[in-house]
Amino acid sequence: MNSDVLNAMVILIDDDQSVRDAINSLLRSVGFAAETYGSFKDFLARGALPDMPCCLVLDVRLPGISGLDVQADLMRRKISAPIIFITGHGDIPMSVRAMKAGAIEFLTKPFRDQDLLDAIHQGLVIDRKRRDSQSSLSAMISNFGTLTRRERDVMHQVARGLTNREIAAELGIAEITVKVHRGQVMRKMGAGSVVELARMADLLGLEPDADRLNRFAIKSIS
């Protein structure tokens, strides 16, 4: 079975029962786990999205609210999942608005089953990458939180490109002490090289605003 199908969820919101049944049958025929809802209110009642890659398939016209407004509401709620719009009444301005807001596809009914499946595969790949990126960043922040204040200072200076001697002079400590702290930083952060450590510092926003991240790390483990 395709890896995009495994451990993933497709969520369909459409007020037309026949459309929900047809798409649900299609998705399950190719192995997708799927949930269907007749309204945005029903969807919200389920609570948070499942802890796996997800893709939303939304009808543009829903009871009491448009699919485009649903898209905006999801963004405000910080519910991040790729969105595919389906509609029987689409127009160019509507599709442009949806795509600008981050939708990955805008399909006009009747559409080919394969077009929908292709869009869903694309959405799940996007969401899987997003989740992997968030997980990696969370791990880096967690690792950074294990560093002592002095180790954070050393990591900051390494990110600036300073040598051990320069760091020792900057911090007013012995060069051998810098080497020890640097080794501890590399181990705790799981960095295989100074270049990788510098990249982590950049992703964490450690240069130039190290104090901000120090306060965040201290707060996160307090």
C-alpha positions in Angstrom: 0.0 0.0 0.0 1.2 3.5 -0.8 3.0 5.2 2.2 0.8 8.3 1.7 -2.2 6.2 2.6 -0.8 4.6 5.8 -1.3 6.5 9.0 -3.1 9.4 7.4 -6.6 10.8 7.5 -8.8 12.5 4.9 -11.6 14.6 6.2 -14.5 15.6 3.9 -17.0 18.4 4.7 -19.9 18.5 2.3 -23.6 19.0 3.0 -24.7 16.7 0.1 -25.1 13.2 1.5 -24.7 11.6 -1.9 -21.4 13.4 -2.5 -20.1 12.3 0.9 -21.1 8.7 0.3 -19.5 8.7 -3.1 -16.2 10.3 -2.1 -16.1 8.2 1.1 -16.5 5.0 -1.0 -13.7 6.2 -3.4 -11.3 6.9 -0.5 -11.9 3.7 1.2 -11.5 1.7 -2.0 -7.9 2.9 -2.2 -7.2 2.4 1.5 -7.6 5.9 2.9 -9.0 6.4 6.4 -11.8 9.0 6.0 -14.2 10.9 8.1 -17.2 12.8 6.6 -19.2 15.7 8.0 -22.3 17.5 6.7 -21.3 20.9 8.2 -18.4 22.8 9.6 -20.2 22.8 13.0 -20.2 19.0 13.0 -16.5 19.0 12.1 -15.6 21.3 14.9 -17.5 19.1 17.4 -15.0 16.3 16.7 -12.3 18.4 18.5 -8.6 18.5 17.4 -7.4 16.8 14.2 -6.0 13.3 14.7 -2.2 13.1 15.4 -1.3 12.1 11.9 -1.0 13.7 8.4 -4.4 15.0 7.4 -6.0 16.6 4.3 -9.3 18.4 4.2 -11.7 18.2 1.3 -14.2 21.1 1.6 -17.3 22.0 -0.4 -17.2 25.7 -1.2 -20.9 26.1 -0.2 -21.7 24.8 3.2 -24.7 25.4 5.5 -24.5 28.8 7.1 -20.9 29.4 6.0 -18.8 29.3 2.8 -15.9 27.0 2.4 -13.6 30.0 2.0 -14.8 31.3 5.3 -14.1 27.9 6.8 -10.6 28.2 5.4 -10.1 31.5 7.1 -11.6 30.2 10.4 -9.2 27.2 10.4 -6.3 29.6 10.0 -7.4 31.7 13.0 -7.8 28.5 15.0 -4.3 27.4 13.9 -5.6 24.2 12.5 -3.0 23.4 9.8 -4.0 20.9 7.2 -3.9 21.2 3.4 -7.2 22.0 1.9 -8.8 20.9 -1.4 -11.9 22.7 -2.5 -14.7 21.0 -4.5 -17.6 22.9 -5.9 -20.4 22.9 -8.5 -20.5 26.7 -8.6 -16.9 27.8 -8.7 -15.6 30.8 -10.6 -12.1 32.2 -11.3 -12.1 34.9 -8.5 -13.2 32.3 -6.0 -10.5 29.8 -7.0 -7.9 32.6 -7.0 -8.9 33.6 -3.4 -8.8 30.0 -2.2 -5.4 29.3 -3.7 -3.9 32.6 -2.4 -5.1 31.6 1.1 -3.2 28.3 0.8 -5.5 25.8 -0.8 -3.7 23.2 -2.9 -6.5 22.4 -5.4 -9.8 23.8 -6.6 -11.9 21.1 -8.3 -15.1 21.8 -10.1 -17.8 19.1 -10.1 -18.0 16.8 -11.8 -14.2 16.0 -11.5 -12.3 12.9 -12.2 -11.7 10.5 -9.3 -8.0 10.4 -10.1 -7.8 14.2 -10.0 -9.1 14.2 -6.4 -6.9 11.3 -5.4 -3.8 13.0 -6.9 -4.7 16.2 -5.0 -5.1 14.3 -1.7 -1.8 12.5 -2.2 -0.2 15.9 -2.7 -1.9 17.3 0.4 -0.7 14.4 2.6 2.9 14.7 1.4 2.7 18.4 2.3 1.3 17.8 5.7 3.7 15.0 6.5 6.6 17.3 5.7 5.1 20.1 7.8 4.7 17.7 10.7 8.3 16.3 10.3 9.6 19.9 10.3 7.7 20.9 13.4 8.8 17.7 15.2 12.4 18.5 14.3 12.1 22.0 15.6 10.4 20.9 18.8 13.3 18.4 19.4 15.9 21.2 18.8 14.1 23.5 21.3 13.8 20.7 23.8 17.6 19.9 23.4 18.4 23.6 23.7 16.5 23.6 27.0 18.9 21.1 28.5 21.9 23.4 27.9 23.3 25.3 30.9 23.5 29.1 30.6 27.2 29.0 29.8 26.6 26.3 27.2 24.0 28.6 25.5 26.5 31.4 25.6 29.1 29.2 23.8 26.5 28.0 21.3 25.6 31.6 20.6 29.3 32.5 19.9 29.8 29.4 17.7 26.8 30.6 15.7 28.6 33.9 15.2 31.5 32.0 13.7 34.0 32.7 16.5 36.9 30.4 17.2 37.5 28.8 20.6 40.1 31.5 21.4 37.8 34.3 20.4 35.0 32.8 22.4 37.2 32.5 25.5 38.1 36.1 25.2 34.5 37.1 24.6 33.3 35.2 27.7 36.3 35.8 29.9 37.0 32.1 30.4 39.8 29.7 29.6 40.0 28.2 26.1 40.0 24.7 27.4 36.8 25.5 29.2 35.3 26.7 25.9 36.3 23.3 24.3 34.6 21.4 27.1 31.4 23.5 26.8 31.5 23.2 23.1 31.7 19.4 23.2 28.8 19.3 25.6 26.7 21.5 23.3 27.5 19.3 20.3 26.5 16.2 22.3 23.3 17.6 23.8 22.1 19.2 20.5 22.9 16.1 18.5 25.0 18.1 16.1 27.5 16.1 13.9 29.5 19.2 12.9 30.0 22.9 13.7 28.2 23.7 10.5 25.2 21.6 11.6 25.2 23.3 15.0 25.3 26.7 13.3 22.3 25.7 11.2 20.4 24.7 14.3 21.2 28.0 15.9 19.9 29.8 12.9 16.7 27.7 12.9 16.2 28.4 16.6 16.7 32.2 16.1 19.8 32.1 18.3 21.6 34.7 16.3 21.3 37.5 16.9 18.6 37.4 19.6 20.0 34.8 22.0 18.5 36.4 25.1 15.0 35.9 23.8 15.5 32.1 23.2 17.3 31.8 26.5 14.2 33.1 28.3 12.0 30.8 26.2 14.1 27.7 27.0 14.2 28.5 30.7 10.4 29.0 30.8 9.8 25.8 28.8 11.6 23.7 31.4 10.5 25.5 34.6 
